[in-house]
Amino acid sequence: MTNAPHSSTMIFGEVAAAGAASGSAFVCACAAPVLIPRRTIGEGDVPKEMERFDAAVSEAAQNLLDVQQDIEQQIGSPAAAIFAAHGMVLHDATFRAEIATVCLTERVNLEVAVEKVIDKVTATFERMEDQHFRTRTADFRDVGNRLLNILAGGGEGTIPALPEGSIIVTSEILPSLITQLEHKAIRGLILERGGQTAHAIILARSLGIPAIIHVQDATKRIQTGDRLIVDGVAGRVFVNPSREIIQEYDKLKEHLKAHRHALEGIIKQPALTLDGVEIKLRLNAGKAADALAVTALNADGIGLYRTEFVFLVQDRFPSEEEQYQMYRAAADRAKPQETVIRVLDLGSDKLLPYFPRSHEDNPSLGRRGIRLLLEQPEVLRTQLRAILRLSATHPVSVLFPMIGDVEELLAAKAALEKAKAELAVEGQPYNHRILVGAMIETPSAVILAKRLVLHVDFLSVGTNDLVQYLLTTDRTNSEMASYYEPLHPAVLQALSSLALIAREGGKDISICGEMAGNAAYTALLLGLGFRNLSMGSGELLEVKNVIRSTRIDRAEVLATKILALSTVQEIKACLRDAGST
């Protein structure tokens, strides 16, 4: 019977097979021992029992051969070799001799003897210090269950009937059952036990089934019928998630689906213009799962890691260690490329119920971004410590949002230096030369850019907010949509000025937001002087395609022509003409 869904929770585990999946929970005992009969036998019955053993071994070996061939066709020889190893166990002379000995000395039937020998072998492996050998216990249990199912007349054993789109929640899953999942539209696995090198996990990875292991008491904390999201990068399971979290992961799955089909031919090609200028294409990320696309798309790292999602999925402030682990999950996927981590940017339309804030009649012009964090120094301190710790082993940089003036930037940098000093006293390693950036999103930051650039290693232009504030239009208000125009002359003049200031100051500058990911704007941005673009994963290949068909000198001519125009309509017409030639 399906239980009624319970309240929303988040459970942590360890990523074993990367990916993201959502579906209904199906809690089952996939690795439960086979129920076997127990009989007392005489000494003269042992040969007959061993004849039954040999017949079961023969049938099991044929089953394994079929599975091996099927897996080899689906995902290749290395994964199929797992079942060749199972076959070797079946035919092992010592294994047969020990079973015969148990039948003879304990006067028990074959099924009991098989179970006893398998239990003895698995107990031996589980006591070994080497994790690799401990994970082999599942293989012996798998062989034993296969034999016992055949002896019981049930064939090789199967997973129970599952609703399509299920996520299996179980204590442990065996390799032979993994092979059946491909045909049952299983979307994910949540396991209480298992190891990274376990054969079942290797198979899950090969089949593209996201899996999380070591989820404590998963079969008790999750009920059949619960709505689940498996975050197979950050190592989290969302049980009955909120609408916002569902929407976030729905977008992720759409992006991942697009990766598999769009422009696959240029994934491994460099982002070079026709005249040989290299452009950095990096990804925006809101959670660790987004970082999967860095490798899949051959991106140049993560240009903007928004940390808000780390806080959104909690009902309290995440601890330093929790933040460190979540940021590391993303940086692991981007490594050896850089991950630019933006500290918490709250305010306006981004709120947390547990964040202490007073009411504001106009939150868009109130305390947000770095202003809010400077008023909550402990929140900023915890986050900076987590980022700094990660910098000891990963190429990460820190980005301060919504910088309005030099005073705010210096205050944020002072907080960073204080966090460094604390870690140094504690003997915690960190990168003493971690790069620091400022987001340019306000008119004051544009005007003061020549001064701001003196105090940072790089600038990052957040076009979504910059357009909003430059044009004094609320981008979340549908009635103001016609006024929110990225191609407004004021916006393009500001972008041109920022690119020039960064170049003259010898500092890197990147651009993120909707403009960076819109392939229709790519040539214009290159002409304005941008060489570092950060965008959503579903947009990168389209942008790369434009880059590879663009010449910088022509892009600069286009930008010069457009900067001389006075209206949005003229600019759009010019871009259309350029695109048609």
N, C-alpha and C positions, 0 to 999 in steps of 0.2 A: 504493500500500500504506500502511496506517495504521501509524505508528510506535508503539512502546510509550510510555506516558506517562512523563515524567521528573519530577524532584523539584519541590516547591512553590517558586515564585518570585513576585516582584512586580515589574512593569515599569511605569515611569512614561511618560506621554505628555501630550498636551494635549487637553482636552475640546473636542470640536467639536459634538456633539449630546448633550444631557444625558439622563440616565436610568440605569437599572441593568438588567443582563441577565446571564444565565448560560447556558451551553450548551457544546457540543463545538466545538473549533476545526476550521476547514476552511481550510487554507493553500492559496492558489491565486494564479495570475497573471492576475487579472481585468483588468488594464490592459496585458497583454502585447501587443506589436505583432503584427499579423496577418502571417503568413508569405505572402510574395507571390512570384510568378514574375518572372524578369527576362529580357527579350527585347530584341534589337536590331531596330529598325524602320527603314524607309526614309522619306524625306520624304513620299512619296505615301501612307504609311500613317497620317499624322497625322490627316486628316479622319475616318477610320474610328475611330481611337482616341477622338476627341472626341465622336463619335456615341455610343460606349459610355459616355463620361463623362456626357453629357446624359441617357442612359437611366438610369444609376445615380443621378444627382441626382434625377430624377423619382421613382424608387422610394424613395429615401431621404427625400425631402420628404413623400411619402405616409405613410411610417412615422412620421416626426416629427409629422405632423398627428394620426395615431391616438394616439400617445403623449401629445401635448398635450391632446387631448380627454379621455383617460383620467385624466391627472393633474389636470385641471381639475375633473373630477367627484369625484375622491378628496380633494383637498386645496386646491383653489381656483386662481384665475387667476394670482396672483403666481408660484407654482411652475411653472405650465404655461408661463409666458412664457419660461422658460429655453429651451424647445425651439423657441419661435418665433425666438429669437436664433440657434439652430443652423440653422434654415431660412434665415435671412438670409445666413449664411456660405456655405451651399450655393449660393445664387443670386448670390453676389457676382461681378460681372463681372471684377474684378481677379484673384480666385482662379482663375477659369476661364482667363483669359489667361496667367497664370503657368504653369499646368499645360501648356497648349498650347506655350508657349515651351520648357519643359524637354523635352517630347516631341520637338520639332523640332530643338533645338540639340544635345541629348545623344543623340538617336536611341534613346530608350528607350521601352518600352511604358507605357501609361497608369498601371498600378499603381505602377510605380517613380516616375513623375512626381508622382503624388498624395503618395506618401510623402515625397519630397524637399521639396515645397512645404510640407507640414504641418510637417516637421522645421525648415524655415527659419523659419516663422512662430512656432512654439513656442520656438525658440531666441531669437528676438527678444524675445518676451514675458518669458522667464525672466531676461533680462538687465536688465529694467526694475527700478528701485528701488521703485516703488509695488507694495505687496503685492497690492492689488486686481487689478492687471493681471497680475501673475505667476500668480495663481490661475486666470486665464482660459486658461492653456495646456492645461489638461485638457479644456476645451470644444473646442479645435481638434483635439486628439488624438481626441476622441470623434467629431467629424465625419469625420475622416480614416479612423478604424477602421470607421465605419458604411459609408462608401463602399467601402473595401477588402473588407469582408465581402460586400457585395452583388456586387462585381466577381468575387469568388471563388466566388459561388454559394451563400454561406452566410447570406443574408438580413442582418438587422441585427446579428447576433452575440448570443450568449446566455451567461449564466453557466452553468458546468457543473452537472451534477446534484448537488444538495446534500442531505444528510440533514436532515430536519426539525429545527428548533431549533438550527441551526448558527450559529456566530459566524465571519464571514469575516475572515481574516487575509491581507492582501495589501499590495503596495507602494503602490498607488493604485487608486482606483475611479472610473469615469467616470459621468457623469449618466445615460446611457442604460441602464447596468446597474443603477443604483439603482432605476429604475422597475420592474425585474423582481423586486426583493426582496420586495415586499409580498405576492406570491403564493407565495413560497417559505418562509414562516415563518422568515425570518432574524431572529435576535434582536439582533445587534450587529455593529459594524464596528471593526476594528483596522487602522489604516493607517500605513505608514511615511512617506508624504508626504500633502500636501493642505493646504488653507488654510481659515480660518474662513469666508471669503466664496466659496469654491469652490461651484459649482452643485451638485455631488454632495452636499456637506455640507448645503447649504440644503435639498435634497430629503430627506436622511436625517432632518433635524430635523422637517420637515413630516410625514414618515411615522412619526415616533415611534421611530426606530431609533437607539439609543445608539451614538455613534461617538467613538473616540479617535484622534487623528492624531499624527504625529511620534513614533511608537513605534519607537525605533531598533532596526534589525535584527529586527523582529518576525517576519518570515518565516523567520529562522534560529533565533531563540530559542524559537519556538512550533512545535509539531508537530501535524499533523492528528490529531485524536482527543484532544488534551489537554482537560481540563476547564478552562473559563475563566469568570471573572467580570469583567464590564466595569463598572467604577465610573465612570460618565459624569458625575461631578461633581468628584471629587477628581483625576481624570485618572490612574487606575491600572488595571492589568490584573493579576488574580491568575491565575497558571498553576498548575493542580492544587492549589487552595487547601485548607487544613485544614478539618476538620469544623466548627470554631468559626466560621470566616469564612463558610463556606457557609450555616450556620444564620443568621448575622447578616444576610446578604443575602437569604436566603429570606424572613425576616421583613419586610425592606424591600420586597420585591416584593409581598408580600401587602398591605402597607399601601398601596402605590401603586395596587394593583388596587382596594382598597376606596375610595380617593379618587375613582376614576372613576365609582363607582356609588352611593355612600352620600350621602344627604341633599344632593344637588347644588343643590337649590333654595335653601338658606340659606348657601351658600358666600360670596356677596357681601353678605349681610346682616350688620349689626353684632351683636356679642355684648352686647345690651342687655336688661336685665330689663324686665318689663312696666311697672314704674314708672320706667324711664329711667335706671337705674344701669348705667354701662359697666363691663364686666368684661374684663380682658386675658386672652386665650387664646394661649398660646405653646406651642412644641413642644420636646420633648426630642429630642436628636440624639446619635448615637454616631459618626457619620461624615458627611462632606460630603454624601453622597448623600441623607441624611435631610432636608437643608435644602431639597431640591426642593419639599417639601410646604408650605413657608412661603407661597410665592406661590400654589400650587395650592389651598390651603385658606384663603387670605386671613388667615393667622395674624398675631399681633402680634410676630413674631420668634421667636428661640430662647431659651427660658427656662433651658435646661440643656444645654450642649454638653459631653458626657463625652469627655475627651481620651484615655481608656484605649485606644480602638480604634486611634488613631494609633500607639501603642506596640505594640499587640498584633500588628500586621501586619509588624513589623520583627523582625530577629534581632539587633538592637543598638539602642542609644539613638538615636532620630532627631535629626539635627542641628537647630540653631536655624532654619536656612533651610528645611529640610524641614517642620518644625513650622509655621513661618510660612505656607508655601504651602498646607498642609493646612487650617489654621484659616481662611485667607483664602478657600479654595474654599467653605467653609460660609458665612462671613460675606458673601461676594458674593451668595449666593442669598437671604440674609435681608435684605440692605440694601434700603431705608433703615431697616428695623427693627433692633432691638438683638439682639446675640448675647451671651449670658452664658456665658463659657468657664470651666468648672471645671478647676482644675489637677488633675494626676494623682492619682487616688484608688485606690491599691493596698493590698493586704492582704486578710485574710480569704479570700474565695473568688476574689479577683482577683489573680492572680500573673503575673509575667513571668519566663521562664527565665533571662534575662540580668541581672535586677535583683539586686544583691548583698544577700541577706538571710540571717540565721541562722535555724535551725529554731525554731519556736514550737509548743508543745503545744496552745495555744488561740489561733490566729491572729485570731479574731473579737475577742478582748480584748487583742490585742497591738499591734504597731506597724503602723498603717495610716493612710491619709489624710495629714493635715498632719504628724502625728508622724513618719511615715516620710520625708516630703520634707524636713523640717527636719534629719534625720540625713544627707540626701544633698543638700547645698546646691547642688552643681553642676547636678544634675538640675532642681531648682526654678529656679535662676538661668536656665538655658537656656530653660525653658518660659516664664518671666515675660518674658524679653526678646522672645521671639517674639510673645507676646500684646501687649506694649506697642508694638512696631513696627506691628502691625496696627491698633492704636487710633489711629494717626495718620490713617488714611483710612477707617476703618469704626467704626460705633457698637458697641463691644464693652466688656464689663466683666469683671472677674476675680472668681472665686468660690473661696473656700478651703473644702475639705471636712473633715468630722469635727472641727470645732473643739470642744475640750473645756473651755477656760478662756481668760481674758483674756491670760495669758502667751503661749499658743500663737498667738492672733490677732495680738498685737503683734509676735511674732517673724516671722510670715508677712508682715505689713505692712512690717516692716523690710527683709525680703528684696526686696519690691517696690520700696521706695524706693532700695535699693542698685542694683537693675537700672535704675531711672530715671536715677540719677546716672551710671552707666556709659554709657548711651545719650546722655546730654547731653554728656558729654566727647567722645564719638565724633561728635557732630553728627547723630545719628540722630533723626528726629522721632518724637514720641509724644504722646498726649493726657495732659497734665499733670493733668487732672482725671478720669482714668479712675475709674469707680465700682468700689468694692470691697464684696464681700458675704461673709457667713459662712453656712455651712450648719449648720442646727440638726438634729442627728441623734442626740445623746446626752442622757441625763438631766442631766448637769452643764451642758450648754449651755442646756437649758430653764430650769434653776434660776438660771443666771447671765445670762439673756437681757437683763435690764434694764441690766446692765453691758456686755455685748457690743454692744448696739445703739448705744452711745455712740461706738464706734470703727469703725463701718461705715456704708455708704450704704444697704444693704438686707440683709434676711435671706431665706434660702431654706430652707424646711423639707423635708427629705428623709424622707418618711413611711416608706419601706421599712425603713431602718435605725432610725428613731426607734421604730417599733412593736417591732422586734426587741429593742432595748436597754431600752426601758421595761418590756417584759413578760418580759425575760430568756428569750427563746425564739429558737432558731436558725431563721431563715426558710428555710434550705436543707435542713433536716432534715424529711423527710416525716412522721416519727413525732411531730413537734412541731407539725404543721400546725394542729391544733385550738386550740393556745394562741396562735397568731399571729393576732390579731384586731384589725383597724384600728378597729373600733367599740367597743373596750374603753373603759369610762369614763375610765380614766387617760389614754389617748391623746387623747380628746376634750377633757378638762380641760386637757391640755398645749397642744393646738392653740388653744383659746379664749384661754388665757393669753398665748400668743405673739402672736396677732393683736392683742390689746389692747395689749401692750407696744410693738409696732411702731407702732400708731396713736398712742399717747400720746407716743412718741418722734419722731413725724413722719417715720418711715422706711417705705419700701416693704417688703412681705413677700410672698413667693410660696410656693406649695406645689407640690411635684412628687412623683413616685412614683405608685404604683398608686391611691392615694386620689384624686389630682387627676384622673386619667383615668377614673374610675368614675362614670358618669352617675348611678348610684343615690345617690351621696354629694354630688352637686353642690349641691343646695339646702341641705343641712346645712352645707357648707363656706362658702357665701355667708352663711348665718345666723351662723356663727361669726366672720365678719368678713373673710374672704379675698376679695380682688378681683383676684387675679393667679394664674392656674392654668397649670401647664406639664405637658404630657402627650405621649403617643405620637400620631403622626399619624392612626392609625386610630381614635382616640377623640375627637378634637376636635369633629367635627360633632355627635356624640351629646350631648356636654357643652353645646355651643352651643344645641342644640335645647332642652335643659332650661332653660338660662339664659333663653331668650327666652319661656319659658312660666312663669317664676317672678317673684314679687313679693318684694322684699327684706324688707318688713315681715313678711310671712308666713314667710319663711325664718328671720328672727330669732326669731319666736315658736316655730317648730319647734326651733331650736337651744336656746333657753331650756328648753323642755320636756324635751329629750333630756339636757341637762346635769344635770337634776335626778334622772335615773334612775340606778339602782345596778348594773344587770346588763346584759350584752350582749344577752340574750334580750329584755329590755324595750325596749332601744334599737332592735333590729331590728324588733320588732313596731310600734313607734311610726313608724319609717320606712316600713314597709309600709302602715300606715294612711294616712300622709300622701300616699303615692304613689297610693293608690286613690281619693283625694278630688279 
